[in-house]
Amino acid sequence: MDRKSYRSPASGLTLMEVMLVLGLLSVLLTVAVPAFQSIQQSLQVRTEALRLFTALNLARSEAVSRNHPVTLCPSAYAHTGVLSCGGDYRSGWVLLRGESTPGLLPANDLLRAWAPMSASLDVHNRGGSQRFADAISFQPNGSAGRNRTIMVCSRVLPNLAPWSVVMNVVGRARLVRGWGECPLESIA
């Protein structure tokens, strides 16, 4: 016997098998990609609401521990380097020592700054009638003066359930899913 007779037959895939696998993969991807986008956007909305929730809890904690008023306000400081309160929370936010005051603030009053949100997200009041842009001041006793709801919505998928940070008059915040309705059209 010669060496060639001991070899096994050639193994591999036929063209028909490869085409079948590619067809199945294309069908799976067509179904899975939109569902994945929804999951990704939902996680992004929750993450940003959680960042706001954490910032509010930090602000309240700092006001109590420093025995001095502390303010959380929207600011593009992390992007521009200019320390001021203004705009809405999509552009970022800062934690400042002292009461809320418009205009430029001294740099030594800055306690912490947060980066802007993704452009695919929006921040609204509970009714969705306007963007949330209020500065929130915490007193040394931890109170915040009034009830507030900060609702994070998806601009890409407006029917996606929002995540909201609901804060009571005593300053205690909680994270809630589906609290309020996002506007179907973006507010200018």
C-alpha positions as CSV (number, residue, x, y, z in Angstrom):
1,M,0.0,0.0,0.0
2,D,1.1,3.4,-0.7
3,R,0.8,6.5,1.6
4,K,-2.1,8.1,-0.2
5,S,-4.5,5.3,0.6
6,Y,-4.2,5.9,4.4
7,R,-5.4,9.5,4.1
8,S,-9.0,10.4,5.0
9,P,-11.3,12.0,2.5
10,A,-11.0,15.8,2.2
11,S,-13.1,17.6,4.8
12,G,-14.6,21.1,4.6
13,L,-17.8,22.9,3.8
14,T,-19.7,23.0,0.6
15,L,-20.8,26.2,-1.1
16,M,-24.4,25.3,-0.2
17,E,-23.6,24.9,3.5
18,V,-21.7,28.3,3.6
19,M,-24.6,30.1,1.9
20,L,-27.1,28.6,4.3
21,V,-25.1,29.7,7.3
22,L,-24.7,33.2,5.9
23,G,-28.4,33.4,5.2
24,L,-29.3,32.4,8.8
25,L,-26.8,34.9,10.2
26,S,-28.3,37.7,8.1
27,V,-31.8,36.9,9.4
28,L,-30.6,36.8,13.0
29,L,-28.7,40.1,12.7
30,T,-31.8,41.8,11.0
31,V,-33.9,40.8,14.1
32,A,-31.2,41.3,16.8
33,V,-29.8,44.7,15.9
34,P,-32.9,46.8,16.5
35,A,-33.5,45.0,19.8
36,F,-29.9,45.6,20.8
37,Q,-30.3,49.4,20.0
38,S,-33.3,49.5,22.3
39,I,-31.4,47.8,25.1
40,Q,-28.4,50.0,24.7
41,Q,-30.5,53.2,24.7
42,S,-32.4,51.9,27.8
43,L,-29.1,51.3,29.6
44,Q,-27.8,54.8,28.6
45,V,-31.0,56.5,30.0
46,R,-30.7,54.6,33.3
47,T,-27.0,55.3,33.6
48,E,-27.5,59.1,33.2
49,A,-30.4,59.1,35.7
50,L,-28.2,57.2,38.1
51,R,-25.4,59.9,37.6
52,L,-28.0,62.6,38.5
53,F,-29.2,60.6,41.5
54,T,-25.6,60.2,42.7
55,A,-24.9,63.9,42.3
56,L,-28.0,64.8,44.3
57,N,-27.1,62.5,47.1
58,L,-23.6,63.8,47.1
59,A,-24.9,67.4,47.2
60,R,-27.2,66.7,50.1
61,S,-24.4,64.9,52.0
62,E,-21.9,67.7,51.4
63,A,-24.4,70.3,52.7
64,V,-25.0,68.4,55.9
65,S,-21.3,67.5,56.5
66,R,-20.0,71.0,55.7
67,N,-22.9,72.6,57.6
68,H,-23.1,75.1,54.7
69,P,-25.5,75.4,51.7
70,V,-24.5,73.5,48.6
71,T,-25.9,73.9,45.0
72,L,-26.1,71.5,42.1
73,C,-26.7,73.4,38.9
74,P,-26.4,72.7,35.1
75,S,-23.1,73.8,33.7
76,A,-20.9,73.1,30.7
77,Y,-17.8,73.6,32.9
78,A,-16.5,70.1,32.2
79,H,-16.5,70.9,28.5
80,T,-15.7,74.6,28.4
81,G,-13.7,75.3,31.6
82,V,-15.9,78.3,32.4
83,L,-17.5,78.0,35.8
84,S,-21.1,79.2,35.6
85,C,-24.6,77.9,36.2
86,G,-26.8,77.9,33.1
87,G,-28.3,75.9,30.4
88,D,-29.7,72.5,31.2
89,Y,-28.4,69.3,32.6
90,R,-27.6,67.7,29.2
91,S,-24.4,69.9,29.0
92,G,-23.2,68.6,32.4
93,W,-23.5,69.9,35.9
94,V,-21.4,71.1,38.8
95,L,-21.6,71.0,42.6
96,L,-20.8,74.3,44.2
97,R,-20.4,75.5,47.8
98,G,-23.0,78.1,48.6
99,E,-26.4,79.2,47.4
100,S,-27.3,79.4,43.7
101,T,-26.2,82.6,42.1
102,P,-26.3,83.5,38.4
103,G,-23.1,84.4,36.5
104,L,-19.5,83.5,37.0
105,L,-18.5,82.0,40.3
106,P,-15.1,81.9,42.0
107,A,-13.2,78.7,41.2
108,N,-12.6,77.8,44.9
109,D,-16.4,77.2,45.3
110,L,-16.3,74.2,42.9
111,L,-16.7,70.9,44.7
112,R,-17.2,68.6,41.7
113,A,-18.0,68.7,38.0
114,W,-19.8,66.1,35.8
115,A,-19.3,65.6,32.0
116,P,-22.1,66.2,29.5
117,M,-24.7,63.6,28.6
118,S,-24.9,61.8,25.3
119,A,-26.5,63.8,22.5
120,S,-29.2,61.0,22.2
121,L,-30.6,61.9,25.7
122,D,-32.8,64.7,27.0
123,V,-33.6,65.9,30.6
124,H,-37.2,67.1,31.3
125,N,-39.6,67.9,34.2
126,R,-42.1,65.2,35.0
127,G,-44.7,66.5,32.6
128,G,-42.2,66.6,29.8
129,S,-43.3,70.2,29.0
130,Q,-39.8,71.8,29.5
131,R,-36.2,70.9,29.9
132,F,-35.1,70.6,33.5
133,A,-32.6,73.5,34.1
134,D,-33.2,74.4,37.8
135,A,-30.4,74.8,40.2
136,I,-31.0,72.8,43.3
137,S,-29.7,74.2,46.6
138,F,-29.4,72.0,49.7
139,Q,-29.5,73.6,53.2
140,P,-27.2,72.4,56.0
141,N,-30.1,70.4,57.4
142,G,-30.3,68.4,54.1
143,S,-33.6,70.0,52.8
144,A,-34.0,71.2,49.3
145,G,-37.0,73.5,49.6
146,R,-39.5,71.7,47.3
147,N,-40.3,68.5,45.4
148,R,-38.7,68.0,42.0
149,T,-38.6,65.4,39.3
150,I,-35.7,65.1,36.8
151,M,-36.7,62.8,34.0
152,V,-34.1,61.4,31.6
153,C,-35.5,60.6,28.2
154,S,-34.2,59.1,24.9
155,R,-34.3,61.4,21.9
156,V,-33.7,58.4,19.6
157,L,-36.5,56.2,21.0
158,P,-39.1,58.6,22.5
159,N,-41.4,55.8,23.4
160,L,-38.8,54.2,25.7
161,A,-39.8,54.4,29.4
162,P,-37.9,57.2,31.1
163,W,-35.9,57.0,34.3
164,S,-36.6,59.7,36.8
165,V,-34.9,61.1,39.9
166,V,-37.7,62.0,42.2
167,M,-36.8,64.3,45.1
168,N,-39.0,65.3,48.0
169,V,-39.0,68.5,50.0
170,V,-36.7,67.1,52.6
171,G,-34.1,66.5,49.9
172,R,-34.3,62.7,49.8
173,A,-34.0,61.4,46.2
174,R,-35.1,58.1,44.7
175,L,-34.6,56.5,41.3
176,V,-37.8,55.5,39.5
177,R,-38.5,53.9,36.1
178,G,-41.5,55.1,34.0
179,W,-42.3,58.1,36.3
180,G,-43.7,60.7,33.8
181,E,-44.0,60.9,30.1
182,C,-41.3,61.9,27.6
183,P,-42.3,64.4,24.9
184,L,-42.6,62.7,21.5
185,E,-41.0,65.7,19.8
186,S,-37.8,67.4,21.1
187,I,-38.2,70.7,22.8
188,A,-36.1,73.4,21.2
